[in-house]
Amino acid sequence: MNMEAKYYYNLGLLFSAVAAAHKDKVALRFLDGNETTYGELEHNSNRFSHLLHAHGVRRGSVVAIFNEKTPVSYALMLGALKLGAAYTNLDPNSPVERLNRMIGFCRPAVFFCGNSAYEKVCGCELGESRVVNYQADDFRTKLEHFPETALPETRMVDGNTPAYLMFTSGSTGFPKGAVISHANLLNFIQWSIATFNLTADDVLTNLNPMHFDNSVFDFYSTLFSGASMIPVAEEAVKNPRRLLDALNKVGPTLWFSVPSLLVYVLKMRALKDSDLPTLKTVSFGGEGFPKSQLRNLWTFWGDRVRFVNVYGPTECTCICSSYDVSAEDLSSDELLPLGPVAPNFGFVVVDSNRHPVTDGEIGELCLCGPNVGRGYYNNQEKTLEVFIQHPQITAYREIIYRTGDLVRYDRTKDLLYFCGRIDNQIKRMGYRIELEEIENALGSLDYIEENAVVYHKSDDNNGRIIACVVGANVDEIKIVNDLRELLPPYMIPNDIKLLEALPKNRNGKIDRLALKEEYCR
């Protein structure tokens, strides 16, 4: 769909235009052989708009979803967009207490889930939120009672309207919900179509969980360009050979995932030279790709496939830069460049006083431009901390987002290089994790007197989270079991170190450097 042919100011109108142009084309290709056309997705998304409206959902409301990658759940996301409601895909593996925090922040008008999660959702502190099981026997009948035509409210949605909330780990111990608007996404879609040369003939994977930032690329790049998407359930990813066999039958042209998944496929020796002959592009992001494993992957696909390393924080609509990998990049063990930022993006690299550093010096990357989101939902304090006025501009309002990433900019090559973090945030299996959130959870256990969490990075991106704890009658198994009630699986420490005391520095603070030197060798 040529977005330049008409000025689309909201995602509902754009999707309807794409669906009209490709109504008989397959939008969703499931691994079990089932398919959903653009026409069917358009009609069902309109029905969902009517259903949501009947449940009291209005522009500005929030709709929570446990998204199990069904035709219904994708249509539900589109239906919320058409009504001007912001959807949020929540992690069904999150413990109830963590879910309660997220629900408390966003106060959804309706919570949608399938059969497997219905009891869990009903056990949450929902307040006035209504729970709907979209896999209930009578749900399809109820949905079909609503018209398949668009609501008039769709045309009332503007670019400033929030489209979705994406929750990330928080340094205060609580998750925070990044708000992304229709305007942010309309710009992102235009960029992704141009950068990846997407057409209606393309078939993109949806390997990423829908509560995970990378899924934004899958959903919007595919369904707003007329291409086809292959939803892949989380269970299917656990058996890489079976996954590749299933994908071979569907024929993806673009694979997008975290490097950890590709490394897992390689380590399981699941990949064959004959796999995925239709593949044109392999894109990866969310963490660094270990060069040894990237070289291994290159031996399979390097002669015929485009490799693209992408970067972008959740708060800036998933991706803001891309870098095409060449054979020359594999000659060193250094991490790949983040790449140049998107054409209509701006950035500045600053020191600890927010003064721009000179070219080649290391500083914090701050991003500005049309992909910078609206802040954190219902969290003004955290928003004002990282969404700040551009330090070089005083004549007008220009918001930049402080990424917390330390980078070096090479002006001659127009490339950014990742150099670390200014805080205790880590990337593990593509997930952003604030170590303080784990420490906060440990601190809430009444038998733990003191704790600190450190991270031992590994070459394959499967580093170890190490919790150092002090307490009376502390039991490692009990700690892990109690943390499972507070944190999602990917945040549970791999090692628990039981100590009589934590080392302190001259200021009396916990000496994290000493702990890293002891346990992260």
VOGU-3710 file (C-alpha; in Angstrom, 3 decimals, decimal comma):
1> mnmeakyyyn> 0,000/0,000/0,000  1,466/3,340/-1,024  1,061/5,517/2,058  2,002/8,597/0,048  -1,089/8,207/-2,137  -3,272/9,463/0,685  -2,666/11,136/4,008  -3,535/8,601/6,695  -3,695/10,099/10,155  -4,644/6,955/12,040
11> lgllfsavaa> -3,905/3,254/11,874  -7,537/2,190/11,579  -7,985/4,075/8,309  -4,667/2,789/6,958  -5,458/-0,843/7,721  -8,885/-0,554/6,103  -7,231/0,828/2,954  -4,669/-2,014/2,927  -7,411/-4,600/3,505  -9,531/-3,156/0,671
21> ahkdkvalrf> -6,584/-3,434/-1,717  -5,798/-7,021/-0,667  -9,121/-8,357/0,613  -8,668/-11,898/-0,802  -4,989/-12,163/0,040  -3,826/-14,208/3,037  -2,847/-11,977/5,942  -2,153/-14,679/8,536  -0,592/-18,035/7,645  -0,619/-20,377/10,620
31> ldgnettyge> 1,720/-23,354/10,906  -1,234/-25,738/11,208  -2,423/-24,745/7,725  -5,201/-22,355/8,769  -5,313/-18,971/7,054  -7,020/-15,615/7,533  -7,482/-13,169/4,666  -7,269/-9,400/4,855  -11,002/-9,215/4,170  -11,777/-11,486/7,112
41> lehnsnrfsh> -9,416/-9,561/9,378  -11,029/-6,271/8,363  -14,554/-7,513/9,071  -13,621/-9,065/12,412  -11,656/-6,003/13,540  -14,715/-3,863/12,807  -16,866/-6,260/14,816  -14,409/-5,951/17,697  -14,670/-2,170/17,531  -18,427/-2,480/17,987
51> llhahgvrrg> -18,016/-5,088/20,761  -15,517/-2,907/22,632  -17,800/0,098/22,248  -20,668/-1,954/23,689  -18,439/-2,768/26,699  -17,952/0,949/27,344  -14,515/1,232/25,749  -13,877/4,680/24,286  -11,014/6,628/22,780  -8,281/6,786/25,408
61> svvaifnekt> -9,389/3,599/27,191  -6,981/0,708/27,662  -7,701/-2,855/26,524  -5,541/-5,582/28,090  -4,870/-8,806/26,178  -3,264/-12,145/26,885  -2,446/-12,598/23,221  -2,185/-16,244/22,154  -1,572/-15,395/18,471  -5,009/-16,411/17,230
71> pvsyalmlga> -6,989/-14,757/14,400  -9,250/-13,355/17,101  -6,445/-11,725/19,114  -4,945/-9,978/16,068  -8,383/-8,705/15,033  -8,875/-7,493/18,609  -5,710/-5,377/18,437  -6,905/-3,819/15,187  -10,380/-3,267/16,616  -8,929/-1,363/19,570
81> lklgaaytnl> -6,860/0,808/17,209  -9,958/1,641/15,159  -11,788/2,773/18,268  -8,870/4,863/19,528  -8,304/2,609/22,526  -4,771/1,613/23,477  -4,186/-2,106/23,734  -1,523/-3,699/25,919  -0,368/-7,282/25,365  0,600/-8,655/28,763
91> dpnspverln> 2,867/-11,614/29,478  0,753/-14,613/30,524  3,807/-16,050/32,306  4,015/-13,063/34,648  3,073/-13,891/38,239  -0,195/-12,465/39,537  1,469/-9,883/41,783  3,426/-8,398/38,877  0,307/-8,440/36,702  -1,552/-6,612/39,447
101> rmigfcrpav> 1,059/-3,841/39,316  0,669/-3,459/35,565  -3,123/-3,584/35,785  -2,977/-0,991/38,541  -0,975/1,320/36,287  -3,099/1,050/33,141  -6,562/0,265/34,631  -7,914/-1,559/31,545  -11,590/-1,231/30,734  -11,649/-4,838/29,457
111> ffcgnsayek> -9,240/-7,761/29,838  -9,310/-10,362/27,045  -7,803/-13,818/27,432  -8,189/-17,402/26,246  -9,245/-20,548/28,066  -5,805/-21,333/29,497  -5,453/-17,986/31,283  -9,046/-17,256/32,270  -8,732/-18,402/35,896  -5,437/-16,547/36,310
121> vcgcelgesr> -6,932/-13,291/35,029  -9,974/-13,661/37,256  -7,596/-14,013/40,212  -6,030/-10,614/39,535  -7,011/-7,329/41,182  -9,104/-6,059/38,270  -11,086/-3,288/39,914  -13,808/-2,328/37,427  -12,164/-4,165/34,526  -14,333/-6,665/32,742
131> vvnyqaddfr> -12,923/-10,104/31,774  -13,817/-11,622/28,394  -12,766/-15,136/27,331  -12,371/-14,920/23,563  -12,062/-18,708/23,321  -15,348/-19,416/25,102  -17,811/-21,583/23,175  -20,343/-18,803/22,688  -17,918/-15,948/22,004  -17,781/-16,343/18,215
141> tklehfpeta> -21,585/-16,245/18,059  -21,695/-13,086/20,154  -19,015/-11,414/18,017  -20,857/-12,166/14,773  -23,923/-10,305/16,062  -21,996/-7,061/15,646  -21,750/-5,270/12,255  -18,728/-5,860/10,051  -18,702/-2,228/8,990  -16,486/0,417/10,574
151> lpetrmvdgn> -17,600/2,597/13,455  -17,866/6,341/12,732  -15,524/6,845/15,716  -12,608/5,531/13,638  -12,371/8,848/11,807  -12,208/10,701/15,133  -8,859/9,106/16,022  -5,853/11,372/15,456  -2,096/10,866/15,422  -1,696/11,817/19,084
161> tpaylmftsg> -4,000/9,014/20,217  -2,138/6,225/22,075  -2,054/2,999/20,058  -0,505/0,620/22,592  1,293/0,362/25,930  4,378/-1,840/26,157  5,518/-2,730/29,662  9,234/-2,972/30,453  11,208/-3,713/33,591  11,563/-0,726/35,922
171> stgfpkgavi> 14,545/0,416/38,006  12,169/1,388/40,834  11,086/-2,238/41,145  7,866/-1,727/39,231  7,190/-2,300/35,501  6,531/0,834/33,455  4,281/1,127/30,389  5,728/2,977/27,394  3,015/4,777/25,397  3,285/4,702/21,593
181> shanllnfiq> 0,901/6,786/19,461  -0,711/6,342/16,043  1,640/8,994/14,627  4,689/7,155/16,013  3,597/3,950/14,309  2,588/5,537/11,009  6,127/6,876/10,709  7,587/3,527/11,767  5,543/1,645/9,150  6,704/3,945/6,391
191> wsiatfnlta> 10,328/3,482/7,483  10,135/-0,318/7,779  8,486/-0,744/4,359  11,208/1,362/2,726  14,138/-0,090/4,701  13,209/-3,730/4,132  11,722/-3,242/0,640  8,469/-4,869/1,739  5,743/-5,688/-0,768  2,536/-7,670/-0,715
201> ddvltnlnpm> 4,550/-10,672/-1,914  6,568/-10,870/1,307  5,968/-13,328/4,134  7,242/-12,279/7,570  7,677/-14,413/10,673  6,016/-13,571/13,981  8,379/-15,481/16,247  8,426/-12,796/18,938  5,927/-12,966/21,836  3,241/-10,288/21,464
211> hfdnsvfdfy> 4,113/-8,771/24,870  7,697/-8,325/23,638  8,923/-5,174/21,895  10,155/-6,927/18,717  6,608/-8,076/17,899  5,798/-4,471/16,938  7,917/-4,922/13,812  6,200/-8,233/12,962  2,644/-6,950/13,323  2,876/-3,483/11,805
221> stlfsgasmi> 5,409/-4,129/9,050  3,343/-7,055/7,791  -0,308/-6,164/8,162  0,090/-2,537/7,118  2,027/-3,349/3,946  -0,214/-6,063/2,489  2,303/-8,834/3,217  1,578/-12,118/5,029  2,559/-12,997/8,603  3,354/-16,396/10,106
231> pvaeeavknp> 2,303/-16,477/13,784  4,486/-18,899/15,743  3,391/-20,014/19,201  5,907/-19,963/22,045  5,807/-23,762/22,359  6,742/-24,197/18,691  9,988/-22,270/19,194  11,208/-24,818/21,751  11,786/-27,468/19,071  13,899/-25,715/16,404
241> rrlldalnkv> 14,026/-28,618/13,920  10,258/-29,003/13,989  9,906/-25,224/13,698  12,116/-25,098/10,601  10,206/-27,998/9,019  6,951/-26,102/9,526  8,391/-22,818/8,219  9,764/-24,578/5,131  6,164/-25,362/4,151  5,008/-21,757/4,547
251> gptlwfsvps> 7,970/-20,024/2,910  8,987/-16,909/4,881  10,936/-14,190/3,088  11,944/-12,322/6,262  12,994/-13,747/9,637  13,106/-11,397/12,643  14,061/-12,486/16,139  16,514/-11,911/18,949  19,995/-13,342/18,262  19,468/-15,784/21,158
261> llvyvlkmra> 16,886/-17,720/19,147  19,185/-18,020/16,133  22,035/-19,087/18,439  19,733/-21,725/19,971  18,875/-23,074/16,507  22,578/-23,310/15,680  23,589/-24,909/18,987  20,887/-27,542/18,611  22,362/-28,331/15,165  18,878/-27,949/13,734
271> lkdsdlptlk> 19,746/-25,858/10,674  20,308/-27,436/7,252  21,682/-25,836/4,082  18,352/-26,513/2,373  16,227/-24,746/5,020  14,130/-21,690/4,166  15,006/-21,360/0,468  12,544/-18,443/0,124  14,345/-16,362/2,765  15,621/-12,981/1,550
281> tvsfggegfp> 16,339/-11,184/4,845  17,411/-12,185/8,348  16,946/-9,334/10,794  17,897/-9,470/14,456  17,873/-7,077/17,373  17,343/-6,662/21,098  20,862/-7,773/22,028  24,309/-8,218/20,528  24,917/-11,136/18,168  28,028/-13,126/19,224
291> ksqlrnlwtf> 30,410/-12,981/16,256  31,373/-16,669/16,455  27,728/-17,670/16,085  27,057/-15,044/13,424  29,922/-16,477/11,356  28,345/-19,911/11,754  24,991/-18,641/10,511  26,699/-16,856/7,635  28,001/-20,201/6,326  24,401/-21,297/5,794
301> wgdrvrfvnv> 22,807/-18,166/4,364  25,481/-15,514/3,792  25,691/-16,054/0,033  21,997/-15,420/-0,612  20,421/-13,637/2,372  20,596/-10,035/3,568  21,603/-9,783/7,241  20,340/-6,706/9,102  21,212/-5,705/12,666  18,557/-3,394/14,132
311> ygptectcic> 18,450/-1,305/17,295  15,816/0,668/19,129  14,337/1,128/22,597  10,720/0,279/23,394  10,097/3,958/24,085  10,983/4,849/20,464  8,621/2,474/18,614  10,703/-0,673/18,474  13,429/0,217/15,943  15,245/3,423/15,089
321> ssydvsaedl> 18,353/2,200/13,241  19,478/-0,609/10,958  22,834/-1,879/9,726  23,432/-4,204/6,772  26,057/-6,764/7,759  28,864/-7,541/5,309  31,446/-10,331/5,190  34,029/-7,744/6,248  32,179/-7,233/9,554  32,865/-10,856/10,491
331> ssdellplgp> 36,639/-10,435/10,482  36,711/-9,031/14,041  35,131/-10,050/17,337  33,729/-6,582/18,047  29,978/-6,144/18,274  28,257/-5,019/15,099  27,552/-1,287/14,758  24,064/-0,167/15,721  23,971/1,507/12,346  22,922/4,970/11,242
341> vapnfgfvvv> 19,646/6,202/12,725  16,498/6,343/10,580  16,503/9,254/8,081  14,034/11,489/9,929  15,415/10,670/13,371  17,822/12,860/15,282  20,205/12,043/18,104  22,767/13,564/20,408  25,438/11,827/22,495  25,878/13,504/25,893
351> dsnrhpvtdg> 28,043/13,264/28,993  26,780/12,911/32,574  25,973/16,647/32,632  23,934/16,339/29,415  26,526/18,258/27,408  27,225/16,918/23,916  30,467/14,964/23,669  32,881/15,336/20,792  32,821/12,829/17,939  34,451/9,546/18,913
361> eigelclcgp> 33,924/10,042/22,651  31,636/7,751/24,625  28,401/9,185/25,990  24,711/8,475/26,523  22,615/8,188/23,365  19,561/10,453/23,313  17,034/10,107/20,484  14,579/12,564/19,003  12,142/12,452/16,121  8,687/11,161/15,166
371> nvgrgyynnq> 9,193/7,696/16,693  9,804/8,995/20,221  6,826/7,869/22,287  4,542/9,761/24,645  6,184/8,741/27,908  5,121/6,212/30,547  1,451/5,655/31,204  0,302/7,069/34,526  3,928/7,650/35,598  4,814/11,307/35,227
381> ektlevfiqh> 7,867/11,135/37,496  9,638/8,515/35,389  8,520/10,222/32,174  10,075/13,549/33,166  13,291/11,768/34,107  14,035/10,324/30,661  11,860/12,308/28,202  13,617/15,657/28,420  14,095/18,880/26,493  16,840/18,679/23,871
391> pqitayreii> 19,977/20,104/25,568  20,987/22,027/22,426  17,592/23,612/21,726  16,052/26,434/23,782  13,850/28,257/21,277  11,105/25,619/21,118  10,002/22,346/22,632  11,960/19,350/21,310  11,725/16,191/23,411  14,527/13,645/23,369
401> yrtgdlvryd> 14,561/10,225/24,990  17,507/9,283/27,179  18,191/5,665/26,229  20,683/4,906/29,004  22,873/3,278/26,329  26,503/4,349/26,129  27,625/4,744/22,527  30,426/6,108/20,377  29,600/7,961/17,169  31,861/7,706/14,136
411> rtkdllyfcg> 30,940/10,712/12,008  33,034/9,646/9,010  31,106/6,367/8,716  27,846/7,750/10,193  27,732/4,767/12,547  26,897/4,338/16,227  28,719/1,717/18,310  27,296/0,292/21,544  29,673/0,631/24,514  27,572/-0,323/27,563
421> ridnqikrmg> 24,969/1,066/29,955  24,879/3,921/32,437  22,764/1,877/34,867  22,061/-1,696/35,970  19,875/-2,584/33,015  20,839/-5,743/31,143  19,610/-7,492/28,013  18,964/-11,197/28,425  17,348/-13,237/25,635  16,296/-9,881/24,210
431> yrieleeien> 14,412/-8,808/27,329  15,258/-5,549/29,057  15,798/-6,303/32,730  16,478/-3,776/35,459  18,482/-5,562/38,159  16,846/-3,220/40,693  13,478/-4,843/39,981  14,918/-8,214/40,983  16,508/-6,636/44,065  13,175/-5,061/44,973
441> algsldyiee> 11,478/-8,456/44,742  14,161/-10,045/46,920  13,842/-7,191/49,404  10,121/-7,856/49,747  10,847/-11,328/51,194  10,798/-10,849/54,958  13,552/-13,388/55,646  16,114/-11,563/53,460  17,953/-8,771/55,268  20,097/-7,482/52,426
451> navvyhksdd> 20,687/-8,354/48,786  22,433/-7,325/45,579  22,082/-8,703/42,060  24,880/-8,840/39,483  25,037/-10,172/35,949  27,686/-12,424/34,434  27,615/-11,806/30,702  28,394/-14,688/28,338  29,326/-14,903/24,672  26,028/-16,539/23,694
461> nngriiacvv> 23,690/-13,919/25,302  22,529/-16,447/27,894  24,408/-14,857/30,780  23,711/-15,647/34,407  21,813/-13,493/36,887  23,443/-13,907/40,302  21,630/-12,906/43,501  23,783/-12,348/46,595  21,643/-12,456/49,732  21,997/-12,142/53,490
471> ganvdeikiv> 19,388/-13,459/55,898  18,501/-15,821/58,694  17,401/-19,356/57,806  17,694/-18,596/54,092  16,962/-21,463/51,740  17,872/-21,240/48,029  14,913/-23,299/46,851  12,481/-21,232/48,905  13,922/-17,986/47,498  13,479/-19,180/43,916
481> ndlrellppy> 9,955/-20,444/44,581  8,960/-17,167/46,249  10,469/-15,108/43,420  8,352/-17,053/40,918  5,349/-15,441/42,592  6,807/-11,985/41,945  8,800/-12,093/38,690  8,467/-13,568/35,181  10,655/-16,603/34,382  13,322/-14,667/32,464
491> mipndiklle> 14,063/-12,543/35,568  14,575/-15,398/38,041  18,254/-15,548/39,160  20,295/-18,494/37,874  22,449/-18,571/41,025  21,740/-17,694/44,644  24,812/-16,893/46,757  24,152/-17,101/50,504  26,478/-14,706/52,315  27,023/-13,652/55,922
501> alpknrngki> 27,412/-10,033/54,784  27,652/-8,030/51,566  30,906/-6,154/50,879  30,737/-2,374/51,380  32,733/0,485/49,881  34,107/3,549/51,726  30,713/5,247/51,586  29,033/2,302/53,263  27,224/1,283/50,086  27,149/-2,238/48,672
511> drlalkeeyc> 30,335/-2,823/46,685  28,890/-4,258/43,476  32,279/-4,172/41,782  33,648/-6,539/44,420  30,700/-8,880/43,900  31,236/-8,851/40,128  34,934/-9,583/40,560  34,087/-12,496/42,850  31,197/-14,112/40,983  31,352/-12,895/37,367
521> r> 34,715/-14,229/36,278
//
